[in-house]
Amino acid sequence: LSALKAAAIEAARAKFGASIKLGNGKIVPIENAFDLDLLRTPFRTDALKKGYPEGTVYINARSDQKPGAVFSYAGPDGKPANVPPDQIADVFYPGAKVKASVTAYGYDTEGNKGVTFAINNIQFIENGERLDNRVAAENEFVADLSQKPADLDAIV
């Protein structure tokens, strides 16, 4: 988290300078701009609203380009194996342990000033406890094995 915070401060400096001038003329170092709500922070702490464990800090990293997605094991070329496009939603779920390559950048759009992250690439490391409480359908329902499956050809 400290490396991400340092990257966010550096991106704020690159976009807005070393300090921000307040309406009353007071100069505030850019490091304090997030704490004073002068800049929007990329670090979200509303985890409980999302159903995440208390104390969780997260970011929403986005990109206009599709990020690369790989496994942690080698493919035939010796580099991390690519995740097939049809498996991405199953492999990368809320709670999966991943490594992500992100880039912090500052923005100033229609009066909204802040820092956010763009996602470049992502690597699956291991399964983790789902944070969205979603379960697979086969684990949600109990099969009544005494019943014969319906004859779908009989449906009109």
OpenMM code with the backbone's topology and positions (N, CA, C; nanometers):
from openmm import Vec3, app, unit

residues = "LEU SER ALA LEU LYS ALA ALA ALA ILE GLU ALA ALA ARG ALA LYS PHE GLY ALA SER ILE LYS LEU GLY ASN GLY LYS ILE VAL PRO ILE GLU ASN ALA PHE ASP LEU ASP LEU LEU ARG THR PRO PHE ARG THR ASP ALA LEU LYS LYS GLY TYR PRO GLU GLY THR VAL TYR ILE ASN ALA ARG SER ASP GLN LYS PRO GLY ALA VAL PHE SER TYR ALA GLY PRO ASP GLY LYS PRO ALA ASN VAL PRO PRO ASP GLN ILE ALA ASP VAL PHE TYR PRO GLY ALA LYS VAL LYS ALA SER VAL THR ALA TYR GLY TYR ASP THR GLU GLY ASN LYS GLY VAL THR PHE ALA ILE ASN ASN ILE GLN PHE ILE GLU ASN GLY GLU ARG LEU ASP ASN ARG VAL ALA ALA GLU ASN GLU PHE VAL ALA ASP LEU SER GLN LYS PRO ALA ASP LEU ASP ALA ILE VAL".split()
positions = [
    Vec3(0.0829, -0.1197, 0.0000),
    Vec3(0.0000, 0.0000, 0.0000),
    Vec3(0.0867, 0.1252, 0.0000),
    Vec3(0.2002, 0.1188, 0.0689),
    Vec3(0.2859, 0.2371, 0.0748),
    Vec3(0.3426, 0.2713, -0.0626),
    Vec3(0.3744, 0.1710, -0.1439),
    Vec3(0.4256, 0.1979, -0.2792),
    Vec3(0.3167, 0.2617, -0.3654),
    Vec3(0.1925, 0.2175, -0.3501),
    Vec3(0.0824, 0.2772, -0.4259),
    Vec3(0.0576, 0.4210, -0.3821),
    Vec3(0.0655, 0.4453, -0.2512),
    Vec3(0.0474, 0.5823, -0.2018),
    Vec3(0.1581, 0.6744, -0.2527),
    Vec3(0.2812, 0.6247, -0.2559),
    Vec3(0.3927, 0.7048, -0.3075),
    Vec3(0.3722, 0.7347, -0.4560),
    Vec3(0.3238, 0.6365, -0.5315),
    Vec3(0.2969, 0.6575, -0.6743),
    Vec3(0.1856, 0.7599, -0.6937),
    Vec3(0.0833, 0.7564, -0.6077),
    Vec3(-0.0265, 0.8537, -0.6177),
    Vec3(0.0230, 0.9950, -0.5894),
    Vec3(0.1079, 1.0106, -0.4892),
    Vec3(0.1626, 1.1432, -0.4573),
    Vec3(0.2495, 1.1934, -0.5721),
    Vec3(0.3297, 1.1046, -0.6290),
    Vec3(0.4156, 1.1439, -0.7412),
    Vec3(0.3315, 1.1848, -0.8619),
    Vec3(0.2226, 1.1137, -0.8886),
    Vec3(0.1334, 1.1498, -0.9989),
    Vec3(0.0658, 1.2840, -0.9727),
    Vec3(0.0298, 1.3099, -0.8465),
    Vec3(-0.0301, 1.4392, -0.8110),
    Vec3(0.0703, 1.5518, -0.8324),
    Vec3(0.1949, 1.5287, -0.7944),
    Vec3(0.2999, 1.6299, -0.8166),
    Vec3(0.3173, 1.6580, -0.9652),
    Vec3(0.3192, 1.5504, -1.0450),
    Vec3(0.3389, 1.5665, -1.1893),
    Vec3(0.2244, 1.6461, -1.2525),
    Vec3(0.1033, 1.6262, -1.2036),
    Vec3(-0.0130, 1.6937, -1.2619),
    Vec3(-0.0368, 1.8330, -1.2041),
    Vec3(-0.0202, 1.8472, -1.0718),
    Vec3(-0.0619, 1.9704, -1.0033),
    Vec3(0.0520, 2.0519, -0.9417),
    Vec3(0.1738, 1.9973, -0.9400),
    Vec3(0.2864, 2.0683, -0.8789),
    Vec3(0.3116, 2.0207, -0.7367),
    Vec3(0.4062, 2.0835, -0.6716),
    Vec3(0.4477, 2.0416, -0.5371),
    Vec3(0.3495, 2.0834, -0.4291),
    Vec3(0.2631, 2.1821, -0.4600),
    Vec3(0.1684, 2.2301, -0.3596),
    Vec3(0.0420, 2.2811, -0.4279),
    Vec3(-0.0589, 2.3021, -0.3469),
    Vec3(-0.1868, 2.3550, -0.3950),
    Vec3(-0.2187, 2.4805, -0.3150),
    Vec3(-0.2648, 2.5808, -0.3854),
    Vec3(-0.3012, 2.7061, -0.3201),
    Vec3(-0.4502, 2.7029, -0.2872),
    Vec3(-0.4821, 2.7282, -0.1614),
    Vec3(-0.6208, 2.7316, -0.1161),
    Vec3(-0.6842, 2.8659, -0.1505),
    Vec3(-0.8147, 2.8724, -0.1411),
    Vec3(-0.8885, 2.9955, -0.1680),
    Vec3(-0.8457, 3.1111, -0.0788),
    Vec3(-0.8013, 3.0800, 0.0425),
    Vec3(-0.7582, 3.1856, 0.1351),
    Vec3(-0.6112, 3.2247, 0.1146),
    Vec3(-0.5472, 3.1678, 0.0116),
    Vec3(-0.4090, 3.2007, -0.0193),
    Vec3(-0.3066, 3.1108, 0.0475),
    Vec3(-0.3492, 3.0278, 0.1393),
    Vec3(-0.2579, 2.9368, 0.2086),
    Vec3(-0.2083, 2.8301, 0.1100),
    Vec3(-0.0806, 2.7956, 0.1197),
    Vec3(-0.0188, 2.6938, 0.0351),
    Vec3(-0.0139, 2.5621, 0.1131),
    Vec3(-0.0599, 2.4543, 0.0499),
    Vec3(-0.0635, 2.3220, 0.1131),
    Vec3(0.0237, 2.2274, 0.0311),
    Vec3(0.1164, 2.1555, 0.0959),
    Vec3(0.1961, 2.0559, 0.0220),
    Vec3(0.1047, 1.9510, -0.0414),
    Vec3(0.1412, 1.9047, -0.1582),
    Vec3(0.0576, 1.8088, -0.2317),
    Vec3(0.0319, 1.6825, -0.1496),
    Vec3(0.1260, 1.6448, -0.0611),
    Vec3(0.1085, 1.5250, 0.0222),
    Vec3(-0.0153, 1.5357, 0.1110),
    Vec3(-0.0529, 1.6579, 0.1476),
    Vec3(-0.1680, 1.6793, 0.2359),
    Vec3(-0.2979, 1.7014, 0.1601),
    Vec3(-0.2912, 1.7136, 0.0290),
    Vec3(-0.4099, 1.7468, -0.0509),
    Vec3(-0.5179, 1.6403, -0.0426),
    Vec3(-0.4782, 1.5141, -0.0323),
    Vec3(-0.5774, 1.4066, -0.0236),
    Vec3(-0.6486, 1.4104, 0.1114),
    Vec3(-0.5716, 1.4268, 0.2179),
    Vec3(-0.6284, 1.4297, 0.3530),
    Vec3(-0.7238, 1.5472, 0.3721),
    Vec3(-0.6983, 1.6573, 0.3025),
    Vec3(-0.7821, 1.7764, 0.3148),
    Vec3(-0.8946, 1.7801, 0.2115),
    Vec3(-0.9112, 1.6727, 0.1380),
    Vec3(-1.0142, 1.6618, 0.0338),
    Vec3(-0.9998, 1.7685, -0.0742),
    Vec3(-0.8770, 1.8112, -0.0988),
    Vec3(-0.8508, 1.9038, -0.2084),
    Vec3(-0.8380, 1.8279, -0.3397),
    Vec3(-0.7954, 1.7018, -0.3294),
    Vec3(-0.7857, 1.6121, -0.4443),
    Vec3(-0.8576, 1.4829, -0.4103),
    Vec3(-0.9231, 1.4257, -0.5096),
    Vec3(-0.9857, 1.2948, -0.4886),
    Vec3(-0.8772, 1.1882, -0.4813),
    Vec3(-0.8908, 1.1035, -0.3836),
    Vec3(-0.7936, 0.9977, -0.3619),
    Vec3(-0.8363, 0.8705, -0.4352),
    Vec3(-0.7409, 0.7914, -0.4815),
    Vec3(-0.7762, 0.6649, -0.5459),
    Vec3(-0.8023, 0.5533, -0.4457),
    Vec3(-0.7755, 0.5787, -0.3171),
    Vec3(-0.7868, 0.4741, -0.2158),
    Vec3(-0.9252, 0.4758, -0.1541),
    Vec3(-0.9955, 0.3666, -0.1719),
    Vec3(-1.1330, 0.3550, -0.1234),
    Vec3(-1.1327, 0.2863, 0.0127),
    Vec3(-1.2115, 0.3415, 0.1049),
    Vec3(-1.2218, 0.2821, 0.2385),
    Vec3(-1.3663, 0.2483, 0.2733),
    Vec3(-1.4548, 0.2514, 0.1734),
    Vec3(-1.5953, 0.2186, 0.1980),
    Vec3(-1.6205, 0.0691, 0.1771),
    Vec3(-1.5275, -0.0110, 0.2265),
    Vec3(-1.5311, -0.1551, 0.2054),
    Vec3(-1.6574, -0.2207, 0.2612),
    Vec3(-1.7043, -0.1756, 0.3759),
    Vec3(-1.8220, -0.2386, 0.4361),
    Vec3(-1.9440, -0.2261, 0.3458),
    Vec3(-1.9577, -0.1130, 0.2759),
    Vec3(-2.0681, -0.0963, 0.1814),
    Vec3(-2.0633, -0.2011, 0.0719),
    Vec3(-1.9431, -0.2414, 0.0351),
    Vec3(-1.9231, -0.3401, -0.0709),
    Vec3(-1.9290, -0.4828, -0.0182),
    Vec3(-1.9356, -0.4968, 0.1138),
    Vec3(-1.9368, -0.6298, 0.1728),
    Vec3(-1.7977, -0.6872, 0.1947),
    Vec3(-1.6943, -0.6029, 0.1820),
    Vec3(-1.5575, -0.6480, 0.2034),
    Vec3(-1.5275, -0.6438, 0.3534),
    Vec3(-1.4266, -0.7159, 0.3970),
    Vec3(-1.3923, -0.7163, 0.5402),
    Vec3(-1.3599, -0.5757, 0.5913),
    Vec3(-1.3927, -0.5515, 0.7183),
    Vec3(-1.3658, -0.4224, 0.7812),
    Vec3(-1.2170, -0.3895, 0.7730),
    Vec3(-1.1864, -0.2642, 0.7447),
    Vec3(-1.0485, -0.2197, 0.7366),
    Vec3(-0.9856, -0.2355, 0.5987),
    Vec3(-1.0587, -0.2931, 0.5041),
    Vec3(-1.0064, -0.3128, 0.3693),
    Vec3(-0.9896, -0.1790, 0.2987),
    Vec3(-0.8769, -0.1617, 0.2336),
    Vec3(-0.8522, -0.0460, 0.1476),
    Vec3(-0.8362, -0.1021, 0.0069),
    Vec3(-0.9034, -0.0419, -0.0898),
    Vec3(-0.8930, -0.0920, -0.2264),
    Vec3(-0.8925, 0.0235, -0.3244),
    Vec3(-0.8541, -0.0073, -0.4467),
    Vec3(-0.8571, 0.0901, -0.5549),
    Vec3(-0.9379, 0.0305, -0.6693),
    Vec3(-0.9946, 0.1163, -0.7512),
    Vec3(-1.0573, 0.0740, -0.8751),
    Vec3(-0.9647, 0.1171, -0.9879),
    Vec3(-0.8947, 0.0230, -1.0458),
    Vec3(-0.8046, 0.0532, -1.1567),
    Vec3(-0.8766, 0.0192, -1.2864),
    Vec3(-0.8754, 0.1131, -1.3790),
    Vec3(-0.9455, 0.0952, -1.5061),
    Vec3(-0.8522, 0.1262, -1.6217),
    Vec3(-0.8959, 0.0857, -1.7392),
    Vec3(-0.8191, 0.1157, -1.8592),
    Vec3(-0.9117, 0.1130, -1.9790),
    Vec3(-0.8831, 0.1977, -2.0763),
    Vec3(-0.9577, 0.1931, -2.2019),
    Vec3(-0.9138, 0.0740, -2.2862),
    Vec3(-0.7940, 0.0243, -2.2594),
    Vec3(-0.7418, -0.0909, -2.3308),
    Vec3(-0.7539, -0.2147, -2.2431),
    Vec3(-0.7779, -0.3275, -2.3058),
    Vec3(-0.7887, -0.4531, -2.2330),
    Vec3(-0.6524, -0.4903, -2.1745),
    Vec3(-0.6449, -0.5099, -2.0417),
    Vec3(-0.5157, -0.5460, -1.9827),
    Vec3(-0.4768, -0.6890, -2.0192),
    Vec3(-0.3459, -0.7143, -2.0180),
    Vec3(-0.2989, -0.8510, -2.0358),
    Vec3(-0.3310, -0.9310, -1.9111),
    Vec3(-0.3639, -1.0589, -1.9275),
    Vec3(-0.4008, -1.1447, -1.8145),
    Vec3(-0.3251, -1.2767, -1.8269),
    Vec3(-0.2450, -1.3090, -1.7239),
    Vec3(-0.1634, -1.4297, -1.7277),
    Vec3(-0.1751, -1.5085, -1.5973),
    Vec3(-0.1382, -1.6368, -1.6071),
    Vec3(-0.1276, -1.7228, -1.4895),
    Vec3(0.0118, -1.7058, -1.4289),
    Vec3(0.0357, -1.7669, -1.3141),
    Vec3(0.1674, -1.7577, -1.2504),
    Vec3(0.2592, -1.8710, -1.2959),
    Vec3(0.2109, -1.9623, -1.3781),
    Vec3(0.2960, -2.0698, -1.4284),
    Vec3(0.3332, -2.0423, -1.5745),
    Vec3(0.4404, -2.1065, -1.6180),
    Vec3(0.4938, -2.0809, -1.7514),
    Vec3(0.4127, -2.1513, -1.8600),
    Vec3(0.4028, -2.0834, -1.9722),
    Vec3(0.3430, -2.1417, -2.0915),
    Vec3(0.4515, -2.2088, -2.1739),
    Vec3(0.4184, -2.2522, -2.2937),
    Vec3(0.5153, -2.3223, -2.3792),
    Vec3(0.6404, -2.2400, -2.4125),
    Vec3(0.6269, -2.1071, -2.4115),
    Vec3(0.7407, -2.0208, -2.4450),
    Vec3(0.8260, -1.9852, -2.3236),
    Vec3(0.7918, -2.0386, -2.2053),
    Vec3(0.8678, -2.0108, -2.0846),
    Vec3(0.8230, -1.8847, -2.0113),
    Vec3(0.7357, -1.8065, -2.0719),
    Vec3(0.6801, -1.6865, -2.0083),
    Vec3(0.5491, -1.7243, -1.9412),
    Vec3(0.4957, -1.6395, -1.8512),
    Vec3(0.3673, -1.6728, -1.7882),
    Vec3(0.2595, -1.7022, -1.8940),
    Vec3(0.1856, -1.8097, -1.8716),
    Vec3(0.0819, -1.8524, -1.9664),
    Vec3(-0.0336, -1.7528, -1.9684),
    Vec3(-0.0835, -1.7229, -2.0867),
    Vec3(-0.1980, -1.6329, -2.1015),
    Vec3(-0.3246, -1.6997, -2.0510),
    Vec3(-0.4109, -1.6212, -1.9880),
    Vec3(-0.5423, -1.6693, -1.9468),
    Vec3(-0.6328, -1.6584, -2.0698),
    Vec3(-0.6950, -1.7690, -2.1132),
    Vec3(-0.7842, -1.7605, -2.2292),
    Vec3(-0.8975, -1.6609, -2.2021),
    Vec3(-0.9350, -1.5820, -2.3027),
    Vec3(-1.0389, -1.4800, -2.2834),
    Vec3(-1.1677, -1.5331, -2.2214),
    Vec3(-1.2080, -1.6561, -2.2558),
    Vec3(-1.3329, -1.7101, -2.2017),
    Vec3(-1.3206, -1.7545, -2.0557),
    Vec3(-1.2000, -1.7511, -1.9982),
    Vec3(-1.1792, -1.7905, -1.8584),
    Vec3(-1.1513, -1.6715, -1.7663),
    Vec3(-1.1370, -1.5526, -1.8219),
    Vec3(-1.0959, -1.4362, -1.7419),
    Vec3(-1.1913, -1.4100, -1.6255),
    Vec3(-1.3224, -1.4129, -1.6491),
    Vec3(-1.4182, -1.3844, -1.5415),
    Vec3(-1.4135, -1.4909, -1.4318),
    Vec3(-1.3799, -1.6143, -1.4670),
    Vec3(-1.3715, -1.7210, -1.3674),
    Vec3(-1.2411, -1.7147, -1.2884),
    Vec3(-1.1341, -1.6752, -1.3533),
    Vec3(-1.0026, -1.6710, -1.2890),
    Vec3(-0.9883, -1.5468, -1.2003),
    Vec3(-1.0315, -1.4312, -1.2521),
    Vec3(-1.0158, -1.3050, -1.1798),
    Vec3(-1.1498, -1.2631, -1.1206),
    Vec3(-1.1699, -1.2949, -0.9955),
    Vec3(-1.2943, -1.2646, -0.9246),
    Vec3(-1.2593, -1.1859, -0.7989),
    Vec3(-1.3557, -1.1164, -0.7393),
    Vec3(-1.3270, -1.0435, -0.6147),
    Vec3(-1.2793, -1.1399, -0.5059),
    Vec3(-1.1562, -1.1253, -0.4649),
    Vec3(-1.0979, -1.2120, -0.3639),
    Vec3(-0.9835, -1.2964, -0.4175),
    Vec3(-0.9720, -1.3101, -0.5499),
    Vec3(-0.8597, -1.3842, -0.6073),
    Vec3(-0.7306, -1.3098, -0.5727),
    Vec3(-0.6258, -1.3839, -0.5430),
    Vec3(-0.4958, -1.3229, -0.5135),
    Vec3(-0.4252, -1.2999, -0.6470),
    Vec3(-0.3894, -1.1750, -0.6724),
    Vec3(-0.3293, -1.1373, -0.8005),
    Vec3(-0.2133, -1.0412, -0.7798),
    Vec3(-0.1325, -1.0283, -0.8827),
    Vec3(-0.0365, -0.9194, -0.8955),
    Vec3(-0.0909, -0.8334, -1.0079),
    Vec3(-0.0818, -0.7028, -0.9908),
    Vec3(-0.1302, -0.6134, -1.0951),
    Vec3(-0.0262, -0.5064, -1.1225),
    Vec3(-0.0118, -0.4749, -1.2481),
    Vec3(0.0727, -0.3634, -1.2896),
    Vec3(-0.0203, -0.2453, -1.3136),
    Vec3(0.0001, -0.1382, -1.2373),
    Vec3(-0.0855, -0.0198, -1.2481),
    Vec3(-0.0003, 0.1048, -1.2645),
    Vec3(-0.0605, 0.2077, -1.3205),
    Vec3(0.0053, 0.3371, -1.3371),
    Vec3(-0.0829, 0.4445, -1.2765),
    Vec3(-0.0265, 0.5243, -1.1875),
    Vec3(-0.1013, 0.6351, -1.1268),
    Vec3(-0.0934, 0.7561, -1.2194),
    Vec3(-0.2050, 0.8299, -1.2278),
    Vec3(-0.2036, 0.9543, -1.3048),
    Vec3(-0.3032, 1.0527, -1.2445),
    Vec3(-0.2715, 1.1794, -1.2596),
    Vec3(-0.3587, 1.2855, -1.2110),
    Vec3(-0.4589, 1.3243, -1.3176),
    Vec3(-0.5744, 1.3740, -1.2755),
    Vec3(-0.6764, 1.4204, -1.3690),
    Vec3(-0.7395, 1.5491, -1.3172),
    Vec3(-0.7896, 1.6272, -1.4102),
    Vec3(-0.8596, 1.7524, -1.3802),
    Vec3(-0.9686, 1.7644, -1.4853),
    Vec3(-1.0863, 1.7115, -1.4533),
    Vec3(-1.1957, 1.7045, -1.5482),
    Vec3(-1.3199, 1.7705, -1.4908),
    Vec3(-1.3652, 1.8740, -1.5549),
    Vec3(-1.4891, 1.9424, -1.5163),
    Vec3(-1.4948, 1.9730, -1.3663),
    Vec3(-1.3853, 2.0229, -1.3127),
    Vec3(-1.3817, 2.0592, -1.1712),
    Vec3(-1.3462, 1.9460, -1.0774),
    Vec3(-1.3410, 1.8243, -1.1270),
    Vec3(-1.2993, 1.7101, -1.0457),
    Vec3(-1.1495, 1.6920, -1.0613),
    Vec3(-1.0782, 1.7057, -0.9510),
    Vec3(-0.9336, 1.6912, -0.9526),
    Vec3(-0.8954, 1.5760, -0.8608),
    Vec3(-0.8018, 1.4966, -0.9064),
    Vec3(-0.7566, 1.3874, -0.8221),
    Vec3(-0.6553, 1.2992, -0.8906),
    Vec3(-0.6356, 1.1824, -0.8323),
    Vec3(-0.5438, 1.0829, -0.8847),
    Vec3(-0.6181, 0.9509, -0.8914),
    Vec3(-0.5911, 0.8737, -0.9936),
    Vec3(-0.6484, 0.7406, -1.0068),
    Vec3(-0.5420, 0.6479, -1.0641),
    Vec3(-0.5774, 0.5227, -1.0817),
    Vec3(-0.4845, 0.4242, -1.1361),
    Vec3(-0.5419, 0.3627, -1.2626),
    Vec3(-0.4545, 0.3396, -1.3588),
    Vec3(-0.4889, 0.2631, -1.4788),
    Vec3(-0.4277, 0.1250, -1.4619),
    Vec3(-0.5024, 0.0232, -1.5013),
    Vec3(-0.4489, -0.1128, -1.4934),
    Vec3(-0.3811, -0.1462, -1.6255),
    Vec3(-0.2611, -0.2011, -1.6162),
    Vec3(-0.1846, -0.2391, -1.7347),
    Vec3(-0.1967, -0.3884, -1.7607),
    Vec3(-0.1578, -0.4679, -1.6633),
    Vec3(-0.1605, -0.6137, -1.6753),
    Vec3(-0.1928, -0.6739, -1.5397),
    Vec3(-0.2374, -0.8003, -1.5420),
    Vec3(-0.2743, -0.8679, -1.4178),
    Vec3(-0.2314, -1.0142, -1.4254),
    Vec3(-0.1827, -1.0661, -1.3122),
    Vec3(-0.1371, -1.2044, -1.3053),
    Vec3(-0.2088, -1.2749, -1.1901),
    Vec3(-0.2692, -1.3890, -1.2190),
    Vec3(-0.3347, -1.4702, -1.1164),
    Vec3(-0.2266, -1.5396, -1.0338),
    Vec3(-0.2395, -1.5313, -0.9008),
    Vec3(-0.1450, -1.5968, -0.8101),
    Vec3(-0.2086, -1.7194, -0.7451),
    Vec3(-0.3250, -1.7005, -0.6801),
    Vec3(-0.3938, -1.8144, -0.6183),
    Vec3(-0.5375, -1.7760, -0.5845),
    Vec3(-0.6176, -1.8771, -0.5596),
    Vec3(-0.7558, -1.8537, -0.5193),
    Vec3(-0.7588, -1.7962, -0.3783),
    Vec3(-0.8590, -1.7139, -0.3533),
    Vec3(-0.8813, -1.6573, -0.2214),
    Vec3(-1.0293, -1.6628, -0.1904),
    Vec3(-1.0645, -1.6272, -0.0689),
    Vec3(-1.2053, -1.6255, -0.0291),
    Vec3(-1.2782, -1.5181, -0.1090),
    Vec3(-1.3895, -1.5559, -0.1688),
    Vec3(-1.4662, -1.4604, -0.2493),
    Vec3(-1.5126, -1.3459, -0.1605),
    Vec3(-1.4940, -1.2249, -0.2083),
    Vec3(-1.5357, -1.1071, -0.1336),
    Vec3(-1.6773, -1.0649, -0.1689),
    Vec3(-1.7306, -1.1170, -0.2772),
    Vec3(-1.8653, -1.0777, -0.3197),
    Vec3(-1.9719, -1.1773, -0.2745),
    Vec3(-1.9322, -1.2777, -0.1970),
    Vec3(-2.0237, -1.3790, -0.1424),
    Vec3(-2.0953, -1.4609, -0.2485),
    Vec3(-2.0491, -1.4556, -0.3717),
    Vec3(-2.1120, -1.5321, -0.4788),
    Vec3(-2.0656, -1.6767, -0.4704),
    Vec3(-2.1561, -1.7692, -0.4948),
    Vec3(-2.1233, -1.9112, -0.4961),
    Vec3(-2.1684, -1.9710, -0.6286),
    Vec3(-2.1043, -2.0792, -0.6663),
    Vec3(-2.1411, -2.1491, -0.7893),
    Vec3(-2.2795, -2.2114, -0.7724),
    Vec3(-2.3563, -2.2187, -0.8805),
    Vec3(-2.4926, -2.2724, -0.8754),
    Vec3(-2.4947, -2.4153, -0.8223),
    Vec3(-2.3963, -2.4974, -0.8597),
    Vec3(-2.3945, -2.6365, -0.8131),
    Vec3(-2.3690, -2.6463, -0.6631),
    Vec3(-2.3165, -2.5403, -0.6020),
    Vec3(-2.2962, -2.5384, -0.4572),
    Vec3(-2.4101, -2.4694, -0.3831),
    Vec3(-2.4967, -2.4017, -0.4564),
    Vec3(-2.6061, -2.3268, -0.3947),
    Vec3(-2.7299, -2.4137, -0.3711),
    Vec3(-2.7495, -2.5110, -0.4566),
    Vec3(-2.8708, -2.5921, -0.4497),
    Vec3(-2.8372, -2.7366, -0.4164),
    Vec3(-2.9290, -2.8020, -0.3460),
    Vec3(-2.9148, -2.9434, -0.3157),
    Vec3(-2.9891, -3.0205, -0.4247),
    Vec3(-2.9207, -3.1135, -0.4852),
    Vec3(-2.9828, -3.1935, -0.5906),
    Vec3(-3.0724, -3.2988, -0.5270),
    Vec3(-3.1930, -3.3116, -0.5814),
    Vec3(-3.2830, -3.4191, -0.5389),
    Vec3(-3.2595, -3.5334, -0.6361),
    Vec3(-3.1686, -3.6223, -0.5994),
    Vec3(-3.1262, -3.7284, -0.6894),
    Vec3(-3.2318, -3.8366, -0.7081),
    Vec3(-3.3400, -3.8293, -0.6291),
    Vec3(-3.4468, -3.9280, -0.6449),
    Vec3(-3.5389, -3.8918, -0.7605),
    Vec3(-3.5346, -3.7682, -0.8070),
    Vec3(-3.6205, -3.7260, -0.9175),
    Vec3(-3.5506, -3.7488, -1.0500),
    Vec3(-3.6327, -3.7918, -1.1466),
    Vec3(-3.5832, -3.8104, -1.2815),
    Vec3(-3.5752, -3.6734, -1.3485),
    Vec3(-3.4684, -3.6444, -1.4226),
    Vec3(-3.4613, -3.5163, -1.4920),
    Vec3(-3.5795, -3.4987, -1.5866),
    Vec3(-3.6231, -3.3758, -1.6038),
    Vec3(-3.7345, -3.3454, -1.6932),
    Vec3(-3.6978, -3.3798, -1.8364),
    Vec3(-3.7977, -3.4236, -1.9126),
    Vec3(-3.7792, -3.4492, -2.0542),
    Vec3(-3.7987, -3.3168, -2.1266),
    Vec3(-3.6896, -3.2548, -2.1650),
    Vec3(-3.6965, -3.1214, -2.2257),
    Vec3(-3.7669, -3.1251, -2.3622),
    Vec3(-3.7726, -3.2412, -2.4278),
    Vec3(-3.8419, -3.2513, -2.5565),
    Vec3(-3.9932, -3.2415, -2.5398),
    Vec3(-4.0411, -3.2671, -2.4159),
    Vec3(-4.1866, -3.2628, -2.3914),
    Vec3(-4.2366, -3.1219, -2.3680),
    Vec3(-4.1482, -3.0258, -2.3538),
    Vec3(-4.1898, -2.8866, -2.3301),
    Vec3(-4.2366, -2.8274, -2.4618),
    Vec3(-4.3561, -2.7696, -2.4583),
    Vec3(-4.4128, -2.7114, -2.5804),
    Vec3(-4.4025, -2.5616, -2.5756),
] * unit.nanometer
topology = app.Topology()
chain = topology.addChain("A")
for resn in residues:
    res = topology.addResidue(resn, chain)
    for name in ("N", "CA", "C"):
        topology.addAtom(name, app.Element.getBySymbol(name[0]), res)
